[in-house]
Amino acid sequence: MSNILLIKIGEKTYPPYGLLYVASALLRHKNNKVYIIHEEKKEKVLKNISIIKNADIVGFSVITSPYLKEIIFLSKYIKNKYNKKIIWGGVHPTMVPELVLKEKYIDFVILGEGEERINYFLDFILYGKKNKNFLKMDGIGYKDNDKLIIYPHI
């Protein structure tokens, strides 16, 4: 069982539908516990410190917006303080995956619709299922030492 934290920083006008789709896929696979934090300010996210500490992996839903600074701060903070694997998904990393992956605090990007590939991706990352096909998986980006590996979403 894994604890997976999904975070969206932005206006709370609507529910975080993208994260809800991803969470639904995660809950159907294995015995994952999924936590969603949807807030407008990083300070409110940081009040959930026990969830952050206990997460095996932290995913962010990212769009290019004024909230990007908040997401960058949280990604750096969580990576540096708790050494968690950081995944960015959403419109921003889908459009500029190279730019996103150049950042030391981001480990992976998921391009396109995350719910279509999240479980296969986590099987490899969290559960150690070594599968050579992962290295060519559509819609995934990661780092191999300092080399950026990106397989576009087809």
DSSP file (Angstrom, degrees, kcal/mol; ACC not computed):
  #  RESIDUE AA STRUCTURE BP1 BP2  ACC     N-H-->O    O-->H-N    N-H-->O    O-->H-N    TCO  KAPPA ALPHA  PHI   PSI    X-CA   Y-CA   Z-CA
    1    1 A M              0   0    0      0, 0.0     2,-0.4     0, 0.0    31,-0.2   0.000 360.0 360.0 360.0 140.8    0.0    0.0    0.0
    2    2 A S        -     0   0    0      2,-0.0    31,-3.3    29,-0.0     2,-0.6  -0.929 360.0-135.5-124.5 148.4    1.2    3.5   -0.8
    3    3 A N  E     -a   33   0A   0     -2,-0.4    53,-3.5    51,-0.2    54,-1.1  -0.911  27.5-172.8-100.1 118.2    0.3    6.9    0.4
    4    4 A I  E     -ab  34  57A   0     29,-3.1    31,-2.9    -2,-0.6     2,-0.5  -0.954   8.6-159.3-119.2 125.7    0.0    9.3   -2.5
    5    5 A L  E     -ab  35  58A   0     52,-2.3    54,-3.1    -2,-0.5     2,-0.5  -0.904   5.0-168.7-106.6 126.8   -0.5   13.0   -2.1
    6    6 A L  E     -ab  36  59A   0     29,-3.2    31,-2.6    -2,-0.5     2,-0.4  -0.963   8.8-168.1-115.5 130.5   -2.0   15.0   -4.9
    7    7 A I  E     -ab  37  60A   0     52,-2.9    54,-2.4    -2,-0.5     2,-0.4  -0.954  13.4-178.2-125.6 135.9   -1.8   18.8   -4.7
    8    8 A K  E     -ab  38  61A   0     29,-2.6    31,-1.8    -2,-0.4     2,-0.5  -0.991   8.4-164.4-129.4 125.6   -3.5   21.5   -6.7
    9    9 A I  E     +a   39   0A   0     52,-0.6     2,-0.3    -2,-0.4    31,-0.2  -0.940  46.9  77.6-107.4 124.5   -2.8   25.2   -5.9
   10   10 A G  S    S-     0   0    0     29,-2.4    31,-0.1    -2,-0.5    -2,-0.1  -0.956  82.7 -27.7 163.3-178.9   -5.3   27.6   -7.5
   11   11 A E        -     0   0    0     -2,-0.3     3,-0.4     1,-0.1    28,-0.0  -0.248  46.0-142.2 -58.5 144.8   -8.7   29.1   -7.2
   12   12 A K        +     0   0    0      1,-0.2    -1,-0.1     4,-0.0    28,-0.0  -0.035  66.7 116.6-101.7  31.0  -11.3   26.9   -5.6
   13   13 A T  S    S+     0   0    0      1,-0.1    -1,-0.2     2,-0.0    -2,-0.0   0.893  84.0  22.0 -63.4 -40.2  -14.1   27.9   -7.9
   14   14 A Y  S    S-     0   0    0     -3,-0.4    -1,-0.1     1,-0.0     0, 0.0  -0.886  94.9 -95.2-125.1 155.8  -14.4   24.3   -9.1
   15   15 A P        -     0   0    0      0, 0.0     2,-2.1     0, 0.0     3,-0.2  -0.303  49.1 -99.0 -61.7 156.9  -13.3   21.0   -7.7
   16   16 A P     >  +     0   0    0      0, 0.0     4,-2.1     0, 0.0     3,-0.4  -0.504  50.6 176.4 -79.0  76.4   -9.9   19.8   -8.9
   17   17 A Y  H  > S+     0   0    0     -2,-2.1     4,-2.3     1,-0.2     5,-0.2   0.860  72.3  54.9 -54.5 -43.8  -11.4   17.4  -11.6
   18   18 A G  H  > S+     0   0    0      1,-0.2     4,-2.1     2,-0.2    -1,-0.2   0.927 110.9  45.2 -57.1 -46.2   -8.0   16.3  -13.0
   19   19 A L  H  > S+     0   0    0     -3,-0.4     4,-3.0     1,-0.2    -1,-0.2   0.852 109.6  55.9 -66.9 -33.8   -6.8   15.2   -9.6
   20   20 A L  H  X S+     0   0    0     -4,-2.1     4,-2.2     2,-0.2    -1,-0.2   0.890 107.4  49.1 -66.1 -38.2  -10.1   13.5   -8.9
   21   21 A Y  H  X S+     0   0    0     -4,-2.3     4,-2.0     2,-0.2    -2,-0.2   0.931 113.8  46.0 -63.4 -45.3   -9.7   11.4  -12.1
   22   22 A V  H  X S+     0   0    0     -4,-2.1     4,-2.4     1,-0.2    -2,-0.2   0.924 112.2  50.9 -64.0 -44.1   -6.2   10.5  -11.2
   23   23 A A  H  X S+     0   0    0     -4,-3.0     4,-2.5     1,-0.2    -1,-0.2   0.899 107.7  53.4 -60.8 -40.9   -7.2    9.6   -7.6
   24   24 A S  H  X S+     0   0    0     -4,-2.2     4,-1.2     1,-0.2    -1,-0.2   0.918 109.9  47.4 -60.5 -44.0  -10.1    7.4   -8.9
   25   25 A A  H  < S+     0   0    0     -4,-2.0     4,-0.4     1,-0.2     3,-0.3   0.906 112.4  50.2 -63.3 -41.4   -7.6    5.5  -11.0
   26   26 A L  H >< S+     0   0    0     -4,-2.4     3,-1.1     1,-0.2     6,-0.5   0.876 107.2  53.4 -65.4 -38.3   -5.2    5.1   -8.1
   27   27 A L  H 3< S+     0   0    0     -4,-2.5    -1,-0.2     1,-0.3    -2,-0.2   0.753 105.2  54.7 -70.9 -23.6   -7.9    3.9   -5.7
   28   28 A R  T 3< S+     0   0    0     -4,-1.2     2,-0.5    -3,-0.3    -1,-0.3   0.562 101.6  70.8 -82.1  -8.2   -8.9    1.1   -8.2
   29   29 A H  S X  S-     0   0    0     -3,-1.1     3,-1.0    -4,-0.4    -1,-0.1  -0.943 110.8 -40.2-118.2 120.8   -5.3   -0.1   -8.3
   30   30 A K  T 3  S-     0   0    0     -2,-0.5     2,-0.0     1,-0.2     0, 0.0  -0.181  96.7 -56.1  61.1-157.1   -3.7   -1.9   -5.3
   31   31 A N  T 3  S+     0   0    0      2,-0.1    -1,-0.2    -3,-0.0    -4,-0.1  -0.347  77.0 165.3-112.0  49.7   -4.5   -0.5   -1.8
   32   32 A N    <   -     0   0    0     -3,-1.0     2,-0.5    -6,-0.5   -29,-0.2  -0.360  31.0-146.1 -68.0 144.2   -3.4    3.0   -2.3
   33   33 A K  E     -a    3   0A   0    -31,-3.3   -29,-3.1    -2,-0.1     2,-0.5  -0.964  20.9-162.9-104.3 127.7   -4.3    5.7    0.1
   34   34 A V  E     -a    4   0A   0     -2,-0.5     2,-0.4   -31,-0.2   -29,-0.2  -0.945   9.0-170.0-119.2 130.7   -4.8    8.9   -1.8
   35   35 A Y  E     -a    5   0A   0    -31,-2.9   -29,-3.2    -2,-0.5     2,-0.5  -0.959   4.8-161.7-118.2 135.5   -4.9   12.4   -0.3
   36   36 A I  E     -a    6   0A   0     -2,-0.4     2,-0.5   -31,-0.2   -29,-0.2  -0.972   5.1-172.0-119.4 129.9   -5.9   15.5   -2.2
   37   37 A I  E     +a    7   0A   0    -31,-2.6   -29,-2.6    -2,-0.5     2,-0.5  -0.986   5.1 178.5-119.1 122.1   -5.1   19.0   -1.1
   38   38 A H  E     +a    8   0A   0     -2,-0.5     2,-0.3   -31,-0.2   -29,-0.2  -0.931  22.1 143.6-125.5 105.0   -6.7   21.8   -3.1
   39   39 A E  E     -a    9   0A   0    -31,-1.8   -29,-2.4    -2,-0.5     3,-0.1  -0.868  51.3-135.0-137.5 166.9   -5.8   25.3   -1.7
   40   40 A E  S    S+     0   0    0     -2,-0.3     2,-0.4   -31,-0.2   -29,-0.1   0.627  89.4  47.0 -97.0 -17.6   -5.1   28.8   -2.9
   41   41 A K  S >> S-     0   0    0      1,-0.1     4,-1.2   -31,-0.1     3,-0.7  -0.966  72.1-134.3-131.2 142.7   -2.0   29.4   -0.7
   42   42 A K  H 3> S+     0   0    0     -2,-0.4     4,-2.4     1,-0.2     5,-0.2   0.828 104.5  65.3 -61.5 -32.4    1.1   27.4    0.0
   43   43 A E  H 3> S+     0   0    0      1,-0.2     4,-0.6     2,-0.2    -1,-0.2   0.869 100.4  50.5 -60.6 -36.4    0.7   28.2    3.7
   44   44 A K  H <4 S+     0   0    0     -3,-0.7     3,-0.5     1,-0.2    -1,-0.2   0.860 109.2  51.3 -70.6 -34.3   -2.6   26.2    3.8
   45   45 A V  H >< S+     0   0    0     -4,-1.2     3,-2.1     1,-0.2    -2,-0.2   0.928 104.4  57.3 -64.8 -44.1   -0.9   23.2    2.2
   46   46 A L  H >< S+     0   0    0     -4,-2.4     3,-0.6     1,-0.3    -1,-0.2   0.653  90.2  72.6 -65.5 -15.6    1.9   23.3    4.7
   47   47 A K  T 3< S+     0   0    0     -4,-0.6     3,-0.3    -3,-0.5    -1,-0.3   0.660  86.8  67.3 -70.3 -14.1   -0.6   22.9    7.6
   48   48 A N  T X>  +     0   0    0     -3,-2.1     4,-1.9    -4,-0.2     3,-0.7  -0.235  62.9 142.3 -96.1  43.4   -1.1   19.3    6.4
   49   49 A I  H <>  +     0   0    0     -3,-0.6     4,-2.9     1,-0.3     5,-0.2   0.812  63.8  56.8 -61.1 -35.1    2.5   18.4    7.4
   50   50 A S  H 3> S+     0   0    0     -3,-0.3     4,-1.7     2,-0.2    -1,-0.3   0.882 108.3  48.2 -66.8 -35.5    1.6   14.9    8.6
   51   51 A I  H <> S+     0   0    0     -3,-0.7     4,-0.7     2,-0.2    -2,-0.2   0.918 113.1  48.2 -67.3 -42.7    0.1   14.0    5.2
   52   52 A I  H >< S+     0   0    0     -4,-1.9     3,-0.9     1,-0.2    -2,-0.2   0.938 111.3  49.8 -62.9 -46.8    3.2   15.3    3.5
   53   53 A K  H 3< S+     0   0    0     -4,-2.9    -1,-0.2     1,-0.2    -2,-0.2   0.870 114.3  45.0 -59.7 -37.9    5.6   13.5    5.8
   54   54 A N  H 3< S+     0   0    0     -4,-1.7    -1,-0.2    -5,-0.2   -51,-0.2   0.486  87.6 111.5 -89.0  -3.1    3.8   10.2    5.3
   55   55 A A    <<  -     0   0    0     -3,-0.9   -51,-0.2    -4,-0.7     3,-0.1  -0.472  52.2-159.6 -72.9 140.4    3.4   10.4    1.5
   56   56 A D  S    S+     0   0    0    -53,-3.5    29,-0.7     1,-0.3     2,-0.3   0.770  82.4   7.6 -83.7 -30.3    5.4    8.0   -0.6
   57   57 A I  E     -bc   4  85A   0    -54,-1.1   -52,-2.3    27,-0.1     2,-0.5  -0.991  67.9-146.4-151.3 147.7    5.1   10.3   -3.6
   58   58 A V  E     -bc   5  86A   0     27,-2.5    29,-2.5    -2,-0.3     2,-0.4  -0.974  14.1-168.9-123.8 123.8    3.8   13.8   -4.2
   59   59 A G  E     -bc   6  87A   0    -54,-3.1   -52,-2.9    -2,-0.5     2,-0.4  -0.903   4.3-157.9-113.8 140.9    2.1   14.8   -7.4
   60   60 A F  E     -bc   7  88A   0     27,-2.7    29,-2.7    -2,-0.4     2,-0.6  -0.946  13.4-142.8-116.6 136.0    1.2   18.4   -8.5
   61   61 A S  E     -bc   8  89A   0    -54,-2.4   -52,-0.6    -2,-0.4     2,-0.5  -0.884  33.7-168.6 -91.2 120.2   -1.5   19.4  -11.0
   62   62 A V        +     0   0    0     27,-3.0    30,-2.1    -2,-0.6     2,-0.3  -0.948  20.6 171.4-127.0 125.2    0.2   22.4  -12.7
   63   63 A I        -     0   0    0     -2,-0.5     2,-0.8    28,-0.2     4,-0.1  -0.914  47.3 -99.9-118.8 154.9   -1.2   25.0  -15.1
   64   64 A T  S    S+     0   0    0     -2,-0.3    -2,-0.0     3,-0.1    27,-0.0  -0.641  76.8 116.1 -73.8 112.8    0.7   28.0  -16.3
   65   65 A S  S >  S-     0   0    0     -2,-0.8     3,-1.9   -55,-0.0     4,-0.2  -0.940  84.9 -79.1-163.6 174.7   -0.8   30.7  -14.0
   66   66 A P  T >  S+     0   0    0      0, 0.0     3,-0.7     0, 0.0     4,-0.3   0.701 122.3  68.6 -61.1 -17.1    0.1   33.1  -11.2
   67   67 A Y  T 3> S+     0   0    0      1,-0.2     4,-1.9     2,-0.1     3,-0.4   0.543  72.2  91.4 -78.5  -6.3    0.0   30.1   -8.9
   68   68 A L  H <> S+     0   0    0     -3,-1.9     4,-2.6     1,-0.2    -1,-0.2   0.861  80.6  57.0 -58.6 -36.4    3.1   28.7  -10.5
   69   69 A K  H <> S+     0   0    0     -3,-0.7     4,-2.3    -4,-0.2    -1,-0.2   0.893 106.5  49.5 -61.6 -39.3    5.3   30.4   -7.9
   70   70 A E  H  > S+     0   0    0     -3,-0.4     4,-2.5    -4,-0.3    -1,-0.2   0.904 111.4  48.8 -65.2 -41.6    3.4   28.7   -5.1
   71   71 A I  H  X S+     0   0    0     -4,-1.9     4,-2.7     2,-0.2    -2,-0.2   0.901 110.9  50.2 -66.7 -41.7    3.8   25.3   -6.8
   72   72 A I  H  X S+     0   0    0     -4,-2.6     4,-2.5     2,-0.2     5,-0.2   0.937 110.8  49.5 -61.3 -47.0    7.5   25.8   -7.3
   73   73 A F  H  X S+     0   0    0     -4,-2.3     4,-2.8     1,-0.2    -2,-0.2   0.948 113.7  45.2 -56.9 -50.2    8.0   26.8   -3.7
   74   74 A L  H  X S+     0   0    0     -4,-2.5     4,-2.9     1,-0.2     5,-0.3   0.894 111.7  52.0 -63.5 -40.6    6.1   23.8   -2.4
   75   75 A S  H  X S+     0   0    0     -4,-2.7     4,-2.2     2,-0.2    -1,-0.2   0.934 113.8  43.5 -61.6 -46.0    7.9   21.4   -4.8
   76   76 A K  H  X S+     0   0    0     -4,-2.5     4,-2.9    -5,-0.2     5,-0.3   0.927 115.2  49.4 -63.7 -45.4   11.3   22.7   -3.6
   77   77 A Y  H  X S+     0   0    0     -4,-2.8     4,-2.9    -5,-0.2     5,-0.4   0.939 114.1  43.6 -61.2 -49.8   10.3   22.7    0.0
   78   78 A I  H  X S+     0   0    0     -4,-2.9     4,-1.9     1,-0.2     6,-0.8   0.891 116.2  48.4 -65.9 -39.7    8.9   19.1    0.0
   79   79 A K  H  X S+     0   0    0     -4,-2.2     4,-1.2    -5,-0.3    -2,-0.2   0.945 118.4  38.9 -64.2 -48.7   11.8   17.8   -2.1
   80   80 A N  H  < S+     0   0    0     -4,-2.9    -2,-0.2    -5,-0.2    -3,-0.2   0.898 123.8  37.2 -72.2 -42.0   14.5   19.4    0.1
   81   81 A K  H  < S+     0   0    0     -4,-2.9    -3,-0.2    -5,-0.3    -2,-0.2   0.870 135.2  18.1 -81.4 -36.9   12.9   18.9    3.6
   82   82 A Y  H  < S-     0   0    0     -4,-1.9    -3,-0.2    -5,-0.4    -2,-0.2   0.430  89.4-132.0-118.5  -1.7   11.3   15.4    3.1
   83   83 A N     <  +     0   0    0     -4,-1.2     2,-0.2    -5,-0.4    -4,-0.2   0.879  46.6 164.7  51.2  46.0   13.1   14.0    0.0
   84   84 A K        -     0   0    0     -6,-0.8     2,-0.4     1,-0.1    -1,-0.2  -0.612  45.9-104.2 -89.6 151.2    9.9   12.9   -1.7
   85   85 A K  E     -c   57   0A   0    -29,-0.7   -27,-2.5    -2,-0.2     2,-0.5  -0.621  39.6-149.6 -70.6 130.6    9.6   12.0   -5.3
   86   86 A I  E     -c   58   0A   0     -2,-0.4    21,-1.9   -29,-0.2    22,-1.8  -0.921  15.1-174.2-112.0 126.4    8.0   14.9   -7.1
   87   87 A I  E     -cd  59 108A   0    -29,-2.5   -27,-2.7    -2,-0.5     2,-0.5  -0.960   7.1-160.3-116.7 134.7    5.7   14.5  -10.1
   88   88 A W  E     +cd  60 109A   0     20,-2.2    22,-2.1    -2,-0.4     2,-0.3  -0.965  18.7 165.1-111.7 133.3    4.3   17.3  -12.2
   89   89 A G  E     +cd  61 110A   0    -29,-2.7   -27,-3.0    -2,-0.5     2,-0.2  -0.877  27.8  65.7-134.4 170.0    1.3   16.7  -14.4
   90   90 A G  S  > S-     0   0    0     20,-0.7     4,-1.6    22,-0.4    22,-0.3  -0.650  95.9 -40.2 112.7-170.5   -1.2   18.9  -16.2
   91   91 A V  H  > S+     0   0    0     -2,-0.2     4,-2.1     2,-0.2   -28,-0.2   0.901 126.3  55.4 -64.1 -45.2   -1.1   21.5  -18.9
   92   92 A H  H  > S+     0   0    0    -30,-2.1     4,-2.2     1,-0.2     3,-0.3   0.953 112.9  38.5 -59.5 -55.8    2.1   23.2  -18.0
   93   93 A P  H  4 S+     0   0    0      0, 0.0    -1,-0.2     0, 0.0    -2,-0.2   0.807 113.8  57.8 -67.5 -25.7    4.4   20.1  -18.0
   94   94 A T  H  < S+     0   0    0     -4,-1.6    -2,-0.2     1,-0.2    -3,-0.2   0.886 112.6  40.2 -67.1 -37.0    2.6   18.7  -21.0
   95   95 A M  H  < S+     0   0    0     -4,-2.1    -1,-0.2    -3,-0.3    -3,-0.1   0.846 133.2  19.7 -80.8 -35.3    3.4   21.9  -23.0
   96   96 A V     X  +     0   0    0     -4,-2.2     4,-2.0    -5,-0.2    -1,-0.2  -0.437  68.3 154.1-133.9  60.6    7.0   22.4  -21.8
   97   97 A P  H  > S+     0   0    0      0, 0.0     4,-2.7     0, 0.0     5,-0.2   0.854  75.1  53.6 -62.4 -35.5    8.3   19.1  -20.3
   98   98 A E  H  > S+     0   0    0      1,-0.2     4,-1.3     2,-0.2    -2,-0.1   0.937 109.2  48.5 -64.0 -45.4   12.0   19.9  -21.0
   99   99 A L  H  4 S+     0   0    0      1,-0.2     4,-0.3     2,-0.2    -1,-0.2   0.905 114.6  46.1 -60.3 -42.6   11.8   23.2  -19.1
  100  100 A V  H >< S+     0   0    0     -4,-2.0     3,-1.6     1,-0.2    -2,-0.2   0.935 110.6  50.9 -67.0 -48.1   10.1   21.5  -16.2
  101  101 A L  H 3< S+     0   0    0     -4,-2.7    -1,-0.2     1,-0.3    -2,-0.2   0.683  94.2  72.9 -69.6 -16.9   12.4   18.5  -15.9
  102  102 A K  T 3< S+     0   0    0     -4,-1.3     2,-0.3    -3,-0.2    -1,-0.3   0.729  78.4  95.6 -66.6 -19.7   15.5   20.8  -15.9
  103  103 A E  S X  S-     0   0    0     -3,-1.6     3,-1.4    -4,-0.3    -3,-0.0  -0.564  75.3-141.2 -76.0 132.6   14.6   21.7  -12.4
  104  104 A K  T 3  S+     0   0    0     -2,-0.3    -1,-0.1     1,-0.3    -3,-0.0   0.757  97.9  59.7 -64.5 -25.9   16.4   19.6   -9.7
  105  105 A Y  T 3  S+     0   0    0    -20,-0.0     2,-0.5     2,-0.0    -1,-0.3   0.457  91.9  77.0 -86.9  -0.5   13.3   19.4   -7.5
  106  106 A I    <   +     0   0    0     -3,-1.4   -19,-0.1    -6,-0.2     3,-0.1  -0.951  50.6 176.7-113.5 124.9   11.1   17.7  -10.2
  107  107 A D        +     0   0    0    -21,-1.9    36,-0.6    -2,-0.5     2,-0.3   0.827  64.0   9.6 -93.3 -37.2   11.7   14.0  -10.7
  108  108 A F  E     -dE  87 142A   0    -22,-1.8   -20,-2.2    34,-0.2     2,-0.4  -0.966  54.0-153.9-143.8 154.4    9.0   13.1  -13.3
  109  109 A V  E     -dE  88 141A   0     32,-2.2    32,-2.3    -2,-0.3     2,-0.5  -0.987   7.8-154.3-126.4 145.2    6.4   14.6  -15.6
  110  110 A I  E     -dE  89 140A   0    -22,-2.1   -20,-0.7    -2,-0.4     2,-0.3  -0.984  16.8-154.3-116.2 124.8    3.3   13.0  -16.8
  111  111 A L        -     0   0    0     28,-2.9     2,-0.2    -2,-0.5   -20,-0.1  -0.737  54.1  -5.4-102.0 145.1    2.0   14.4  -20.1
  112  112 A G  S    S+     0   0    0     -2,-0.3     2,-0.8   -22,-0.3   -22,-0.4  -0.481 122.7   5.4  77.5-145.7   -1.5   14.3  -21.3
  113  113 A E    >   -     0   0    0     -2,-0.2     3,-1.3     1,-0.2     4,-0.4  -0.649  62.9-163.2 -81.7 108.3   -4.2   12.5  -19.3
  114  114 A G  G >> S+     0   0    0     -2,-0.8     4,-2.0     1,-0.3     3,-1.3   0.809  83.0  64.4 -63.2 -33.7   -2.6   11.3  -16.1
  115  115 A E  G 34 S+     0   0    0      1,-0.3     4,-0.3     2,-0.2    -1,-0.3   0.731  96.0  61.2 -66.3 -18.7   -5.3    8.8  -15.2
  116  116 A E  G <4 S+     0   0    0     -3,-1.3    -1,-0.3     1,-0.1    -2,-0.2   0.727 122.4  16.5 -78.0 -21.3   -4.4    6.8  -18.3
  117  117 A R  T <> S+     0   0    0     -3,-1.3     4,-2.2    -4,-0.4    -2,-0.2   0.464  94.2  97.9-130.3  -2.5   -0.8    6.1  -17.2
  118  118 A I  H  X S+     0   0    0     -4,-2.0     4,-2.7     1,-0.2     5,-0.2   0.884  86.4  47.3 -63.1 -41.4   -0.5    6.8  -13.5
  119  119 A N  H  > S+     0   0    0     -4,-0.3     4,-2.3     2,-0.2    -1,-0.2   0.917 113.4  46.8 -70.4 -41.7   -0.8    3.2  -12.2
  120  120 A Y  H  > S+     0   0    0      2,-0.2     4,-1.4     1,-0.2    -1,-0.2   0.914 114.1  50.4 -61.7 -42.1    1.6    1.7  -14.7
  121  121 A F  H  X S+     0   0    0     -4,-2.2     4,-2.3     1,-0.2     3,-0.3   0.928 111.5  46.1 -61.1 -48.2    4.0    4.6  -13.9
  122  122 A L  H  X>S+     0   0    0     -4,-2.7     4,-2.6     1,-0.2     5,-1.3   0.816 103.7  63.0 -69.8 -30.2    3.7    4.0  -10.1
  123  123 A D  H  <5S+     0   0    0     -4,-2.3     6,-2.1    -5,-0.2     4,-0.4   0.911 111.6  39.4 -57.1 -39.9    4.1    0.2  -10.5
  124  124 A F  H  X5S+     0   0    0     -4,-1.4     4,-0.6    -3,-0.3    -2,-0.2   0.938 123.1  38.5 -73.8 -48.5    7.6    1.0  -11.8
  125  125 A I  H  <5S+     0   0    0     -4,-2.3    -3,-0.2     2,-0.1    -2,-0.2   0.939 130.2  22.3 -72.7 -49.7    8.5    3.9   -9.5
  126  126 A L  T  <5S+     0   0    0     -4,-2.6    -3,-0.2    -5,-0.2    -2,-0.1   0.847 128.5  38.9 -90.8 -36.5    7.0    2.6   -6.1
  127  127 A Y  T  4<S-     0   0    0     -5,-1.3    -3,-0.2    -4,-0.4     3,-0.1   0.428  97.7-124.9-103.5   1.3    6.7   -1.1   -6.5
  128  128 A G     <  +     0   0    0     -4,-0.6     2,-1.2    -6,-0.3    -4,-0.2   0.711  46.1 163.2  69.4  21.3    9.9   -1.8   -8.4
  129  129 A K        -     0   0    0     -6,-2.1     2,-0.6     1,-0.0    -1,-0.2  -0.623  30.8-147.5 -75.2 101.2    8.3   -3.6  -11.3
  130  130 A K        +     0   0    0     -2,-1.2     2,-0.4    -3,-0.1     3,-0.1  -0.588  29.4 163.7 -75.8 117.9   11.2   -3.5  -13.7
  131  131 A N    >>  -     0   0    0     -2,-0.6     3,-1.8     1,-0.1     4,-0.6  -0.960  35.0-151.3-140.4 117.2    9.8   -3.2  -17.2
  132  132 A K  G >4 S+     0   0    0     -2,-0.4     3,-0.8     1,-0.3     4,-0.3   0.767  95.3  69.0 -60.8 -24.9   11.8   -2.1  -20.1
  133  133 A N  G >4 S+     0   0    0      1,-0.2     3,-1.6     2,-0.2    -1,-0.3   0.785  86.4  68.1 -65.5 -25.0    8.6   -0.8  -21.7
  134  134 A F  G X4 S+     0   0    0     -3,-1.8     3,-2.1     1,-0.3    -1,-0.2   0.889  89.0  64.1 -59.4 -36.9    8.5    1.9  -19.1
  135  135 A L  G << S+     0   0    0     -3,-0.8    -1,-0.3    -4,-0.6    -2,-0.2   0.646 113.1  34.0 -64.0 -12.5   11.6    3.4  -20.6
  136  136 A K  G <  S+     0   0    0     -3,-1.6    -1,-0.3    -4,-0.3     2,-0.3   0.064  85.8 147.2-125.6  23.2    9.6    4.1  -23.7
  137  137 A M    X   -     0   0    0     -3,-2.1     3,-1.1     1,-0.1    14,-0.2  -0.444  53.2-113.2 -70.9 127.3    6.2    4.8  -22.2
  138  138 A D  T 3  S+     0   0    0     -2,-0.3    15,-0.2     1,-0.2    -1,-0.1  -0.331  96.3  16.0 -56.2 128.1    4.1    7.3  -24.0
  139  139 A G  T 3  S+     0   0    0     12,-1.8   -28,-2.9    13,-0.6     2,-0.4   0.755  96.4 116.9  82.5  25.5    3.6   10.5  -22.1
  140  140 A I  E <   -EF 110 151A   0     -3,-1.1    11,-2.9    11,-1.0     2,-0.4  -0.965  37.2-174.4-127.3 142.7    6.3   10.2  -19.4
  141  141 A G  E     +EF 109 150A   0    -32,-2.3   -32,-2.2    -2,-0.4     2,-0.3  -0.996  17.2 145.7-133.4 143.8    9.4   12.3  -18.7
  142  142 A Y  E     -EF 108 149A   0      7,-2.6     7,-3.1    -2,-0.4     2,-0.4  -0.913  41.7 -96.9-158.2-178.4   12.2   11.6  -16.3
  143  143 A K  E     - F   0 148A   0    -36,-0.6     2,-0.6    -2,-0.3     5,-0.2  -0.926  13.6-163.9-115.6 137.4   15.9   12.0  -15.7
  144  144 A D  E >  S- F   0 147A   0      3,-3.0     3,-2.1    -2,-0.4     2,-0.5  -0.907  79.0 -52.9-116.6  98.7   18.6    9.4  -16.2
  145  145 A N  T 3  S-     0   0    0     -2,-0.6     0, 0.0     1,-0.3     0, 0.0  -0.604 122.0 -26.4  58.5-118.4   21.4   11.0  -14.2
  146  146 A D  T 3  S+     0   0    0     -2,-0.5     2,-0.4    -3,-0.1    -1,-0.3   0.399 117.2 104.5-101.8   3.7   21.5   14.5  -15.8
  147  147 A K  E <   -F  144   0A   0     -3,-2.1    -3,-3.0     1,-0.0     2,-0.5  -0.713  68.0-134.2 -88.0 131.5   20.0   13.4  -19.2
  148  148 A L  E     -F  143   0A   0     -2,-0.4     2,-0.5    -5,-0.2    -5,-0.2  -0.725  18.1-166.2 -85.7 128.7   16.4   14.3  -19.8
  149  149 A I  E     +F  142   0A   0     -7,-3.1    -7,-2.6    -2,-0.5     2,-0.4  -0.970  12.7 172.2-117.0 118.0   14.3   11.5  -21.2
  150  150 A I  E     -F  141   0A   0     -2,-0.5    -9,-0.2    -9,-0.2   -12,-0.1  -0.980  18.4-170.4-133.5 122.7   10.9   12.5  -22.6
  151  151 A Y  E     -F  140   0A   0    -11,-2.9   -12,-1.8    -2,-0.4   -11,-1.0  -0.930  32.0-129.6-108.8 107.1    8.5   10.3  -24.5
  152  152 A P        -     0   0    0      0, 0.0   -13,-0.6     0, 0.0     2,-0.5  -0.066  21.7-101.8 -58.7 153.9    5.8   12.6  -25.8
  153  153 A H              0   0    0    -15,-0.2   -41,-0.1   -14,-0.2   -15,-0.0  -0.650 360.0 360.0 -73.6 124.0    2.1   11.9  -25.4
  154  154 A I              0   0    0     -2,-0.5    -1,-0.1    -3,-0.1   -42,-0.0   0.433 360.0 360.0 -95.0 360.0    0.8   10.5  -28.7
